[in-house]
Structure formats: structure tokens, C-alpha cells
Amino acid sequence: MTPSSPTATVLKTEEAIIEEIERGLADIKAGRTVSHEAAMKVLRKIIDAETWPD
């Protein structure tokens, strides 16, 4: 396979990646995001407790 002749599988994978990026951009635009700091604060609590929430 060469870059000039991608397979159907490669095209489907790339299409899925593009769709996920578009969904992420829509989330940002709609304000459905959490700051890195807020996410890390939650993760640190989970790691410190050594348990995962349900």
C-alpha cells in the first residue's frame, strides 16, 4: 500500500478520526468541556483513594 492508494479500512479509520475531532470541536463550542486542572484534580483524588468511582 502506498499513500496514494489507501485501502477501504484506512479510509474508514481516517473518517472515524475526523468525526471524533468534529465532535470534540462541537463540545468545545457548546461549552461541554472541563479544564485540564479540574480533570487532574479529580484524577488525583481517585489515585490517592486507590479506588474508582462507579
N, C-alpha and C positions, 0 to 999 in steps of 0.2 A: 504494500500500500504506500502511496506517496501522498503528500499533502494536496496535490491537485486532483486526487481521486479518492475522497473519503468513502468509507463504507456506510451503509444504512445505520449500523449500530453507532458509529462515531457521530453521525448527523443527529440521531435521536438523543445521544448523550449531550451533545452541544446544545440542542434545542431545550433540553431539560434544564441545563445550567442557565441559559438565558432567561427561561421562565422564572426560575428561582431568584435571579438577580432582579427581574422586574417586580416580583412580589416584595422583595426586600425594599426596593425603592418606593413602592406604594406604601409600605408600612412606615417608612421614614416620613413621607409626605403627609400621611394621615396622623402622625404623632404616636404610632404604636411601637415605640422603642423604649429601651431602658439604657441609661448611661452605663458606660464601662465601669465606673466607680460603684454604682448601685448594684450591678451584677456581681462584681467581685466581692462586695460586702456580704451578699447572700451566700456566695460560694465559700467564702472564708468561714462563715458560721457553720455551714454544712460540714466542711472539712474538719473544723475544730470539734464538732459534736460527733464526728465519725459515724453519722447516720444520714440517710437520705430521706427527704420528706416524701410522703405518699402522694 
